[in-house]
Amino acid sequence: MHTEFLQSITIGHQLFRNVDGIAETYYTYDFKFHHWSHYINAAVQVEVLKGIKLDGGLNYGIQADAGRSCFIGTSIRF
């Protein structure tokens, strides 16, 4: 286990009824390895029921050693 600092900026906008687009940039600083990583993300969220959203997108690391991946997820508001 180790400590990392993370800061992000996210913007979102409704694309269609019940569909939102999201763009984000964030960076992390790993205190153990003294290493910065910078990422950009893009995602789409679809509200399938009131209070339930599905999302999917990609996470793109800008540096060569920063990871690149796709993701899917669910969020539920109670």
PDB file of N, CA, C and O in Angstrom:
ATOM      1  N   MET A   1       0.836  -1.170   0.000  1.00  0.00           N
ATOM      2  CA  MET A   1       0.000   0.000   0.000  1.00  0.00           C
ATOM      3  C   MET A   1       0.885   1.237   0.000  1.00  0.00           C
ATOM      4  O   MET A   1       1.968   1.247   0.585  1.00  0.00           O
ATOM      5  N   HIS A   2       0.397   2.288  -0.674  1.00  0.00           N
ATOM      6  CA  HIS A   2       1.128   3.549  -0.700  1.00  0.00           C
ATOM      7  C   HIS A   2       0.149   4.682  -0.985  1.00  0.00           C
ATOM      8  O   HIS A   2      -1.019   4.447  -1.296  1.00  0.00           O
ATOM      9  N   THR A   3       0.633   5.894  -0.877  1.00  0.00           N
ATOM     10  CA  THR A   3      -0.198   7.079  -1.036  1.00  0.00           C
ATOM     11  C   THR A   3      -0.038   7.659  -2.431  1.00  0.00           C
ATOM     12  O   THR A   3       1.073   7.749  -2.953  1.00  0.00           O
ATOM     13  N   GLU A   4      -1.169   8.056  -3.037  1.00  0.00           N
ATOM     14  CA  GLU A   4      -1.167   8.758  -4.312  1.00  0.00           C
ATOM     15  C   GLU A   4      -2.055   9.991  -4.197  1.00  0.00           C
ATOM     16  O   GLU A   4      -3.040   9.992  -3.459  1.00  0.00           O
ATOM     17  N   PHE A   5      -1.705  11.014  -4.915  1.00  0.00           N
ATOM     18  CA  PHE A   5      -2.501  12.231  -5.018  1.00  0.00           C
ATOM     19  C   PHE A   5      -3.191  12.196  -6.378  1.00  0.00           C
ATOM     20  O   PHE A   5      -2.554  11.877  -7.381  1.00  0.00           O
ATOM     21  N   LEU A   6      -4.486  12.520  -6.428  1.00  0.00           N
ATOM     22  CA  LEU A   6      -5.230  12.529  -7.686  1.00  0.00           C
ATOM     23  C   LEU A   6      -6.022  13.823  -7.776  1.00  0.00           C
ATOM     24  O   LEU A   6      -6.659  14.233  -6.806  1.00  0.00           O
ATOM     25  N   GLN A   7      -5.985  14.468  -8.936  1.00  0.00           N
ATOM     26  CA  GLN A   7      -6.789  15.661  -9.181  1.00  0.00           C
ATOM     27  C   GLN A   7      -7.424  15.512 -10.553  1.00  0.00           C
ATOM     28  O   GLN A   7      -6.766  15.102 -11.508  1.00  0.00           O
ATOM     29  N   SER A   8      -8.722  15.849 -10.648  1.00  0.00           N
ATOM     30  CA  SER A   8      -9.408  15.683 -11.928  1.00  0.00           C
ATOM     31  C   SER A   8     -10.284  16.881 -12.248  1.00  0.00           C
ATOM     32  O   SER A   8     -10.707  17.631 -11.368  1.00  0.00           O
ATOM     33  N   ILE A   9     -10.539  17.032 -13.541  1.00  0.00           N
ATOM     34  CA  ILE A   9     -11.497  18.017 -14.055  1.00  0.00           C
ATOM     35  C   ILE A   9     -12.408  17.261 -15.006  1.00  0.00           C
ATOM     36  O   ILE A   9     -11.937  16.596 -15.929  1.00  0.00           O
ATOM     37  N   THR A  10     -13.711  17.362 -14.783  1.00  0.00           N
ATOM     38  CA  THR A  10     -14.688  16.624 -15.587  1.00  0.00           C
ATOM     39  C   THR A  10     -15.757  17.572 -16.082  1.00  0.00           C
ATOM     40  O   THR A  10     -16.224  18.443 -15.348  1.00  0.00           O
ATOM     41  N   ILE A  11     -16.140  17.392 -17.342  1.00  0.00           N
ATOM     42  CA  ILE A  11     -17.290  18.114 -17.886  1.00  0.00           C
ATOM     43  C   ILE A  11     -18.240  17.093 -18.495  1.00  0.00           C
ATOM     44  O   ILE A  11     -17.811  16.061 -19.011  1.00  0.00           O
ATOM     45  N   GLY A  12     -19.510  17.385 -18.431  1.00  0.00           N
ATOM     46  CA  GLY A  12     -20.519  16.509 -19.000  1.00  0.00           C
ATOM     47  C   GLY A  12     -21.580  17.332 -19.700  1.00  0.00           C
ATOM     48  O   GLY A  12     -21.795  18.502 -19.384  1.00  0.00           O
ATOM     49  N   HIS A  13     -22.240  16.697 -20.659  1.00  0.00           N
ATOM     50  CA  HIS A  13     -23.276  17.386 -21.414  1.00  0.00           C
ATOM     51  C   HIS A  13     -24.294  16.362 -21.913  1.00  0.00           C
ATOM     52  O   HIS A  13     -23.932  15.261 -22.328  1.00  0.00           O
ATOM     53  N   GLN A  14     -25.563  16.740 -21.865  1.00  0.00           N
ATOM     54  CA  GLN A  14     -26.600  15.855 -22.375  1.00  0.00           C
ATOM     55  C   GLN A  14     -26.512  15.797 -23.896  1.00  0.00           C
ATOM     56  O   GLN A  14     -26.542  16.831 -24.563  1.00  0.00           O
ATOM     57  N   LEU A  15     -26.401  14.581 -24.445  1.00  0.00           N
ATOM     58  CA  LEU A  15     -26.322  14.388 -25.888  1.00  0.00           C
ATOM     59  C   LEU A  15     -27.704  14.153 -26.495  1.00  0.00           C
ATOM     60  O   LEU A  15     -28.058  14.737 -27.519  1.00  0.00           O
ATOM     61  N   PHE A  16     -28.465  13.297 -25.849  1.00  0.00           N
ATOM     62  CA  PHE A  16     -29.835  12.972 -26.247  1.00  0.00           C
ATOM     63  C   PHE A  16     -30.633  12.775 -24.976  1.00  0.00           C
ATOM     64  O   PHE A  16     -30.089  12.876 -23.876  1.00  0.00           O
ATOM     65  N   ARG A  17     -31.909  12.498 -25.116  1.00  0.00           N
ATOM     66  CA  ARG A  17     -32.733  12.228 -23.935  1.00  0.00           C
ATOM     67  C   ARG A  17     -32.169  10.982 -23.243  1.00  0.00           C
ATOM     68  O   ARG A  17     -32.015   9.940 -23.880  1.00  0.00           O
ATOM     69  N   ASN A  18     -31.867  11.079 -21.968  1.00  0.00           N
ATOM     70  CA  ASN A  18     -31.322  10.004 -21.124  1.00  0.00           C
ATOM     71  C   ASN A  18     -29.908   9.571 -21.500  1.00  0.00           C
ATOM     72  O   ASN A  18     -29.455   8.527 -21.031  1.00  0.00           O
ATOM     73  N   VAL A  19     -29.192  10.335 -22.328  1.00  0.00           N
ATOM     74  CA  VAL A  19     -27.820   9.999 -22.713  1.00  0.00           C
ATOM     75  C   VAL A  19     -26.923  11.214 -22.476  1.00  0.00           C
ATOM     76  O   VAL A  19     -27.182  12.298 -23.000  1.00  0.00           O
ATOM     77  N   ASP A  20     -25.868  11.023 -21.682  1.00  0.00           N
ATOM     78  CA  ASP A  20     -24.911  12.088 -21.380  1.00  0.00           C
ATOM     79  C   ASP A  20     -23.526  11.703 -21.882  1.00  0.00           C
ATOM     80  O   ASP A  20     -23.154  10.530 -21.849  1.00  0.00           O
ATOM     81  N   GLY A  21     -22.770  12.677 -22.339  1.00  0.00           N
ATOM     82  CA  GLY A  21     -21.376  12.491 -22.700  1.00  0.00           C
ATOM     83  C   GLY A  21     -20.495  13.143 -21.655  1.00  0.00           C
ATOM     84  O   GLY A  21     -20.846  14.190 -21.111  1.00  0.00           O
ATOM     85  N   ILE A  22     -19.355  12.537 -21.369  1.00  0.00           N
ATOM     86  CA  ILE A  22     -18.456  13.032 -20.330  1.00  0.00           C
ATOM     87  C   ILE A  22     -17.029  13.058 -20.868  1.00  0.00           C
ATOM     88  O   ILE A  22     -16.595  12.125 -21.544  1.00  0.00           O
ATOM     89  N   ALA A  23     -16.306  14.132 -20.565  1.00  0.00           N
ATOM     90  CA  ALA A  23     -14.878  14.232 -20.867  1.00  0.00           C
ATOM     91  C   ALA A  23     -14.164  14.588 -19.571  1.00  0.00           C
ATOM     92  O   ALA A  23     -14.652  15.406 -18.790  1.00  0.00           O
ATOM     93  N   GLU A  24     -13.018  13.977 -19.345  1.00  0.00           N
ATOM     94  CA  GLU A  24     -12.296  14.186 -18.094  1.00  0.00           C
ATOM     95  C   GLU A  24     -10.801  14.149 -18.369  1.00  0.00           C
ATOM     96  O   GLU A  24     -10.331  13.427 -19.248  1.00  0.00           O
ATOM     97  N   THR A  25     -10.079  14.924 -17.616  1.00  0.00           N
ATOM     98  CA  THR A  25      -8.628  14.802 -17.566  1.00  0.00           C
ATOM     99  C   THR A  25      -8.252  14.706 -16.090  1.00  0.00           C
ATOM    100  O   THR A  25      -8.821  15.396 -15.243  1.00  0.00           O
ATOM    101  N   TYR A  26      -7.292  13.846 -15.802  1.00  0.00           N
ATOM    102  CA  TYR A  26      -6.814  13.763 -14.418  1.00  0.00           C
ATOM    103  C   TYR A  26      -5.362  13.346 -14.401  1.00  0.00           C
ATOM    104  O   TYR A  26      -4.834  12.775 -15.356  1.00  0.00           O
ATOM    105  N   TYR A  27      -4.740  13.649 -13.288  1.00  0.00           N
ATOM    106  CA  TYR A  27      -3.359  13.205 -13.096  1.00  0.00           C
ATOM    107  C   TYR A  27      -3.210  12.628 -11.703  1.00  0.00           C
ATOM    108  O   TYR A  27      -3.962  12.955 -10.785  1.00  0.00           O
ATOM    109  N   THR A  28      -2.217  11.761 -11.570  1.00  0.00           N
ATOM    110  CA  THR A  28      -1.893  11.179 -10.278  1.00  0.00           C
ATOM    111  C   THR A  28      -0.414  11.391  -9.993  1.00  0.00           C
ATOM    112  O   THR A  28       0.412  11.464 -10.903  1.00  0.00           O
ATOM    113  N   TYR A  29      -0.109  11.487  -8.728  1.00  0.00           N
ATOM    114  CA  TYR A  29       1.290  11.514  -8.295  1.00  0.00           C
ATOM    115  C   TYR A  29       1.467  10.403  -7.273  1.00  0.00           C
ATOM    116  O   TYR A  29       0.798  10.387  -6.239  1.00  0.00           O
ATOM    117  N   ASP A  30       2.363   9.484  -7.562  1.00  0.00           N
ATOM    118  CA  ASP A  30       2.670   8.358  -6.690  1.00  0.00           C
ATOM    119  C   ASP A  30       3.825   8.758  -5.773  1.00  0.00           C
ATOM    120  O   ASP A  30       4.956   8.923  -6.230  1.00  0.00           O
ATOM    121  N   PHE A  31       3.539   8.911  -4.485  1.00  0.00           N
ATOM    122  CA  PHE A  31       4.552   9.348  -3.528  1.00  0.00           C
ATOM    123  C   PHE A  31       5.632   8.289  -3.297  1.00  0.00           C
ATOM    124  O   PHE A  31       6.772   8.635  -2.985  1.00  0.00           O
ATOM    125  N   LYS A  32       5.297   7.022  -3.443  1.00  0.00           N
ATOM    126  CA  LYS A  32       6.267   5.962  -3.219  1.00  0.00           C
ATOM    127  C   LYS A  32       7.339   5.944  -4.316  1.00  0.00           C
ATOM    128  O   LYS A  32       8.528   5.802  -4.030  1.00  0.00           O
ATOM    129  N   PHE A  33       6.903   6.091  -5.583  1.00  0.00           N
ATOM    130  CA  PHE A  33       7.835   6.018  -6.709  1.00  0.00           C
ATOM    131  C   PHE A  33       8.165   7.387  -7.309  1.00  0.00           C
ATOM    132  O   PHE A  33       8.918   7.474  -8.279  1.00  0.00           O
ATOM    133  N   HIS A  34       7.604   8.456  -6.732  1.00  0.00           N
ATOM    134  CA  HIS A  34       7.839   9.825  -7.213  1.00  0.00           C
ATOM    135  C   HIS A  34       7.576   9.918  -8.719  1.00  0.00           C
ATOM    136  O   HIS A  34       8.444  10.319  -9.495  1.00  0.00           O
ATOM    137  N   HIS A  35       6.353   9.535  -9.109  1.00  0.00           N
ATOM    138  CA  HIS A  35       6.015   9.426 -10.524  1.00  0.00           C
ATOM    139  C   HIS A  35       4.660  10.082 -10.817  1.00  0.00           C
ATOM    140  O   HIS A  35       3.682   9.856 -10.104  1.00  0.00           O
ATOM    141  N   TRP A  36       4.620  10.899 -11.879  1.00  0.00           N
ATOM    142  CA  TRP A  36       3.396  11.525 -12.359  1.00  0.00           C
ATOM    143  C   TRP A  36       2.808  10.690 -13.492  1.00  0.00           C
ATOM    144  O   TRP A  36       3.551  10.146 -14.308  1.00  0.00           O
ATOM    145  N   SER A  37       1.485  10.585 -13.549  1.00  0.00           N
ATOM    146  CA  SER A  37       0.777   9.976 -14.677  1.00  0.00           C
ATOM    147  C   SER A  37      -0.389  10.887 -15.037  1.00  0.00           C
ATOM    148  O   SER A  37      -1.084  11.384 -14.151  1.00  0.00           O
ATOM    149  N   HIS A  38      -0.608  11.110 -16.329  1.00  0.00           N
ATOM    150  CA  HIS A  38      -1.665  11.994 -16.788  1.00  0.00           C
ATOM    151  C   HIS A  38      -2.572  11.218 -17.736  1.00  0.00           C
ATOM    152  O   HIS A  38      -2.089  10.471 -18.587  1.00  0.00           O
ATOM    153  N   TYR A  39      -3.888  11.394 -17.591  1.00  0.00           N
ATOM    154  CA  TYR A  39      -4.865  10.630 -18.351  1.00  0.00           C
ATOM    155  C   TYR A  39      -5.939  11.553 -18.927  1.00  0.00           C
ATOM    156  O   TYR A  39      -6.213  12.629 -18.395  1.00  0.00           O
ATOM    157  N   ILE A  40      -6.537  11.103 -20.028  1.00  0.00           N
ATOM    158  CA  ILE A  40      -7.769  11.708 -20.530  1.00  0.00           C
ATOM    159  C   ILE A  40      -8.793  10.585 -20.675  1.00  0.00           C
ATOM    160  O   ILE A  40      -8.447   9.457 -21.028  1.00  0.00           O
ATOM    161  N   ASN A  41     -10.038  10.902 -20.403  1.00  0.00           N
ATOM    162  CA  ASN A  41     -11.122   9.923 -20.448  1.00  0.00           C
ATOM    163  C   ASN A  41     -12.270  10.480 -21.274  1.00  0.00           C
ATOM    164  O   ASN A  41     -12.467  11.693 -21.359  1.00  0.00           O
ATOM    165  N   ALA A  42     -13.012   9.583 -21.872  1.00  0.00           N
ATOM    166  CA  ALA A  42     -14.269   9.925 -22.532  1.00  0.00           C
ATOM    167  C   ALA A  42     -15.250   8.805 -22.216  1.00  0.00           C
ATOM    168  O   ALA A  42     -14.878   7.632 -22.207  1.00  0.00           O
ATOM    169  N   ALA A  43     -16.497   9.165 -21.958  1.00  0.00           N
ATOM    170  CA  ALA A  43     -17.492   8.161 -21.592  1.00  0.00           C
ATOM    171  C   ALA A  43     -18.881   8.611 -22.024  1.00  0.00           C
ATOM    172  O   ALA A  43     -19.132   9.789 -22.275  1.00  0.00           O
ATOM    173  N   VAL A  44     -19.765   7.635 -22.100  1.00  0.00           N
ATOM    174  CA  VAL A  44     -21.182   7.873 -22.373  1.00  0.00           C
ATOM    175  C   VAL A  44     -21.965   7.222 -21.246  1.00  0.00           C
ATOM    176  O   VAL A  44     -21.693   6.080 -20.875  1.00  0.00           O
ATOM    177  N   GLN A  45     -22.951   7.955 -20.692  1.00  0.00           N
ATOM    178  CA  GLN A  45     -23.823   7.423 -19.650  1.00  0.00           C
ATOM    179  C   GLN A  45     -25.245   7.361 -20.197  1.00  0.00           C
ATOM    180  O   GLN A  45     -25.726   8.302 -20.828  1.00  0.00           O
ATOM    181  N   VAL A  46     -25.910   6.233 -19.942  1.00  0.00           N
ATOM    182  CA  VAL A  46     -27.293   6.048 -20.369  1.00  0.00           C
ATOM    183  C   VAL A  46     -28.135   5.764 -19.135  1.00  0.00           C
ATOM    184  O   VAL A  46     -27.848   4.831 -18.385  1.00  0.00           O
ATOM    185  N   GLU A  47     -29.176   6.568 -18.922  1.00  0.00           N
ATOM    186  CA  GLU A  47     -30.086   6.335 -17.805  1.00  0.00           C
ATOM    187  C   GLU A  47     -31.119   5.309 -18.248  1.00  0.00           C
ATOM    188  O   GLU A  47     -31.974   5.611 -19.081  1.00  0.00           O
ATOM    189  N   VAL A  48     -31.048   4.082 -17.693  1.00  0.00           N
ATOM    190  CA  VAL A  48     -31.954   3.012 -18.097  1.00  0.00           C
ATOM    191  C   VAL A  48     -33.241   3.011 -17.281  1.00  0.00           C
ATOM    192  O   VAL A  48     -34.297   2.646 -17.800  1.00  0.00           O
ATOM    193  N   LEU A  49     -33.173   3.404 -16.037  1.00  0.00           N
ATOM    194  CA  LEU A  49     -34.327   3.587 -15.159  1.00  0.00           C
ATOM    195  C   LEU A  49     -34.043   4.795 -14.290  1.00  0.00           C
ATOM    196  O   LEU A  49     -32.892   5.215 -14.171  1.00  0.00           O
ATOM    197  N   LYS A  50     -35.072   5.360 -13.683  1.00  0.00           N
ATOM    198  CA  LYS A  50     -34.842   6.517 -12.821  1.00  0.00           C
ATOM    199  C   LYS A  50     -33.877   6.132 -11.705  1.00  0.00           C
ATOM    200  O   LYS A  50     -34.163   5.231 -10.916  1.00  0.00           O
ATOM    201  N   GLY A  51     -32.738   6.811 -11.638  1.00  0.00           N
ATOM    202  CA  GLY A  51     -31.738   6.565 -10.612  1.00  0.00           C
ATOM    203  C   GLY A  51     -30.736   5.476 -10.951  1.00  0.00           C
ATOM    204  O   GLY A  51     -29.870   5.176 -10.129  1.00  0.00           O
ATOM    205  N   ILE A  52     -30.822   4.866 -12.144  1.00  0.00           N
ATOM    206  CA  ILE A  52     -29.873   3.825 -12.545  1.00  0.00           C
ATOM    207  C   ILE A  52     -29.265   4.198 -13.895  1.00  0.00           C
ATOM    208  O   ILE A  52     -29.980   4.394 -14.877  1.00  0.00           O
ATOM    209  N   LYS A  53     -27.931   4.295 -13.931  1.00  0.00           N
ATOM    210  CA  LYS A  53     -27.216   4.641 -15.153  1.00  0.00           C
ATOM    211  C   LYS A  53     -26.171   3.580 -15.477  1.00  0.00           C
ATOM    212  O   LYS A  53     -25.530   3.024 -14.585  1.00  0.00           O
ATOM    213  N   LEU A  54     -26.013   3.309 -16.769  1.00  0.00           N
ATOM    214  CA  LEU A  54     -24.928   2.478 -17.279  1.00  0.00           C
ATOM    215  C   LEU A  54     -23.953   3.396 -17.990  1.00  0.00           C
ATOM    216  O   LEU A  54     -24.360   4.359 -18.639  1.00  0.00           O
ATOM    217  N   ASP A  55     -22.675   3.102 -17.871  1.00  0.00           N
ATOM    218  CA  ASP A  55     -21.695   3.932 -18.571  1.00  0.00           C
ATOM    219  C   ASP A  55     -20.581   3.069 -19.146  1.00  0.00           C
ATOM    220  O   ASP A  55     -20.333   1.950 -18.696  1.00  0.00           O
ATOM    221  N   GLY A  56     -19.933   3.615 -20.134  1.00  0.00           N
ATOM    222  CA  GLY A  56     -18.806   2.950 -20.762  1.00  0.00           C
ATOM    223  C   GLY A  56     -17.942   3.984 -21.447  1.00  0.00           C
ATOM    224  O   GLY A  56     -18.428   5.029 -21.881  1.00  0.00           O
ATOM    225  N   GLY A  57     -16.663   3.690 -21.540  1.00  0.00           N
ATOM    226  CA  GLY A  57     -15.767   4.643 -22.174  1.00  0.00           C
ATOM    227  C   GLY A  57     -14.347   4.147 -22.212  1.00  0.00           C
ATOM    228  O   GLY A  57     -14.080   2.956 -22.057  1.00  0.00           O
ATOM    229  N   LEU A  58     -13.440   5.076 -22.421  1.00  0.00           N
ATOM    230  CA  LEU A  58     -12.035   4.717 -22.454  1.00  0.00           C
ATOM    231  C   LEU A  58     -11.213   5.661 -21.602  1.00  0.00           C
ATOM    232  O   LEU A  58     -11.525   6.843 -21.455  1.00  0.00           O
ATOM    233  N   ASN A  59     -10.159   5.101 -21.049  1.00  0.00           N
ATOM    234  CA  ASN A  59      -9.224   5.791 -20.172  1.00  0.00           C
ATOM    235  C   ASN A  59      -7.876   5.726 -20.877  1.00  0.00           C
ATOM    236  O   ASN A  59      -7.310   4.643 -21.022  1.00  0.00           O
ATOM    237  N   TYR A  60      -7.356   6.862 -21.314  1.00  0.00           N
ATOM    238  CA  TYR A  60      -6.162   6.897 -22.149  1.00  0.00           C
ATOM    239  C   TYR A  60      -5.029   7.599 -21.417  1.00  0.00           C
ATOM    240  O   TYR A  60      -5.109   8.794 -21.134  1.00  0.00           O
ATOM    241  N   GLY A  61      -3.978   6.856 -21.112  1.00  0.00           N
ATOM    242  CA  GLY A  61      -2.800   7.431 -20.474  1.00  0.00           C
ATOM    243  C   GLY A  61      -1.942   8.159 -21.487  1.00  0.00           C
ATOM    244  O   GLY A  61      -1.624   7.604 -22.539  1.00  0.00           O
ATOM    245  N   ILE A  62      -1.562   9.384 -21.194  1.00  0.00           N
ATOM    246  CA  ILE A  62      -0.806  10.200 -22.141  1.00  0.00           C
ATOM    247  C   ILE A  62       0.665   9.773 -22.210  1.00  0.00           C
ATOM    248  O   ILE A  62       1.232   9.719 -23.301  1.00  0.00           O
ATOM    249  N   GLN A  63       1.290   9.470 -21.074  1.00  0.00           N
ATOM    250  CA  GLN A  63       2.678   9.001 -21.098  1.00  0.00           C
ATOM    251  C   GLN A  63       2.718   7.556 -21.600  1.00  0.00           C
ATOM    252  O   GLN A  63       1.728   6.829 -21.518  1.00  0.00           O
ATOM    253  N   ALA A  64       3.860   7.162 -22.111  1.00  0.00           N
ATOM    254  CA  ALA A  64       4.014   5.798 -22.639  1.00  0.00           C
ATOM    255  C   ALA A  64       3.799   4.743 -21.554  1.00  0.00           C
ATOM    256  O   ALA A  64       3.291   3.660 -21.845  1.00  0.00           O
ATOM    257  N   ASP A  65       4.178   5.041 -20.305  1.00  0.00           N
ATOM    258  CA  ASP A  65       4.028   4.050 -19.241  1.00  0.00           C
ATOM    259  C   ASP A  65       2.698   4.149 -18.494  1.00  0.00           C
ATOM    260  O   ASP A  65       2.434   3.338 -17.606  1.00  0.00           O
ATOM    261  N   ALA A  66       1.859   5.122 -18.835  1.00  0.00           N
ATOM    262  CA  ALA A  66       0.528   5.235 -18.231  1.00  0.00           C
ATOM    263  C   ALA A  66      -0.401   4.274 -18.962  1.00  0.00           C
ATOM    264  O   ALA A  66      -0.322   4.134 -20.182  1.00  0.00           O
ATOM    265  N   GLY A  67      -1.278   3.615 -18.218  1.00  0.00           N
ATOM    266  CA  GLY A  67      -2.139   2.594 -18.796  1.00  0.00           C
ATOM    267  C   GLY A  67      -3.211   3.141 -19.726  1.00  0.00           C
ATOM    268  O   GLY A  67      -3.567   4.319 -19.674  1.00  0.00           O
ATOM    269  N   ARG A  68      -3.711   2.262 -20.569  1.00  0.00           N
ATOM    270  CA  ARG A  68      -4.826   2.561 -21.451  1.00  0.00           C
ATOM    271  C   ARG A  68      -5.825   1.426 -21.302  1.00  0.00           C
ATOM    272  O   ARG A  68      -5.450   0.255 -21.359  1.00  0.00           O
ATOM    273  N   SER A  69      -7.103   1.769 -21.110  1.00  0.00           N
ATOM    274  CA  SER A  69      -8.098   0.728 -20.909  1.00  0.00           C
ATOM    275  C   SER A  69      -9.491   1.227 -21.269  1.00  0.00           C
ATOM    276  O   SER A  69      -9.740   2.430 -21.346  1.00  0.00           O
ATOM    277  N   CYS A  70     -10.377   0.288 -21.483  1.00  0.00           N
ATOM    278  CA  CYS A  70     -11.802   0.566 -21.658  1.00  0.00           C
ATOM    279  C   CYS A  70     -12.498   0.195 -20.357  1.00  0.00           C
ATOM    280  O   CYS A  70     -11.982  -0.612 -19.584  1.00  0.00           O
ATOM    281  N   PHE A  71     -13.669   0.779 -20.110  1.00  0.00           N
ATOM    282  CA  PHE A  71     -14.389   0.459 -18.884  1.00  0.00           C
ATOM    283  C   PHE A  71     -15.891   0.491 -19.122  1.00  0.00           C
ATOM    284  O   PHE A  71     -16.383   1.168 -20.025  1.00  0.00           O
ATOM    285  N   ILE A  72     -16.603  -0.254 -18.294  1.00  0.00           N
ATOM    286  CA  ILE A  72     -18.054  -0.195 -18.229  1.00  0.00           C
ATOM    287  C   ILE A  72     -18.417  -0.131 -16.747  1.00  0.00           C
ATOM    288  O   ILE A  72     -17.654  -0.588 -15.896  1.00  0.00           O
ATOM    289  N   GLY A  73     -19.572   0.433 -16.445  1.00  0.00           N
ATOM    290  CA  GLY A  73     -19.952   0.544 -15.050  1.00  0.00           C
ATOM    291  C   GLY A  73     -21.433   0.821 -14.870  1.00  0.00           C
ATOM    292  O   GLY A  73     -22.166   1.040 -15.834  1.00  0.00           O
ATOM    293  N   THR A  74     -21.847   0.807 -13.641  1.00  0.00           N
ATOM    294  CA  THR A  74     -23.232   1.063 -13.255  1.00  0.00           C
ATOM    295  C   THR A  74     -23.221   1.996 -12.052  1.00  0.00           C
ATOM    296  O   THR A  74     -22.377   1.866 -11.165  1.00  0.00           O
ATOM    297  N   SER A  75     -24.145   2.922 -12.026  1.00  0.00           N
ATOM    298  CA  SER A  75     -24.314   3.752 -10.835  1.00  0.00           C
ATOM    299  C   SER A  75     -25.790   3.753 -10.451  1.00  0.00           C
ATOM    300  O   SER A  75     -26.674   3.810 -11.306  1.00  0.00           O
ATOM    301  N   ILE A  76     -26.030   3.689  -9.158  1.00  0.00           N
ATOM    302  CA  ILE A  76     -27.396   3.631  -8.623  1.00  0.00           C
ATOM    303  C   ILE A  76     -27.545   4.716  -7.579  1.00  0.00           C
ATOM    304  O   ILE A  76     -26.735   4.812  -6.658  1.00  0.00           O
ATOM    305  N   ARG A  77     -28.571   5.529  -7.716  1.00  0.00           N
ATOM    306  CA  ARG A  77     -28.863   6.581  -6.734  1.00  0.00           C
ATOM    307  C   ARG A  77     -30.011   6.119  -5.866  1.00  0.00           C
ATOM    308  O   ARG A  77     -31.066   5.737  -6.373  1.00  0.00           O
ATOM    309  N   PHE A  78     -29.807   6.153  -4.531  1.00  0.00           N
ATOM    310  CA  PHE A  78     -30.849   5.740  -3.578  1.00  0.00           C
ATOM    311  C   PHE A  78     -31.565   6.941  -3.044  1.00  0.00           C
ATOM    312  O   PHE A  78     -32.477   6.805  -2.229  1.00  0.00           O
TER     313      PHE A  78
END
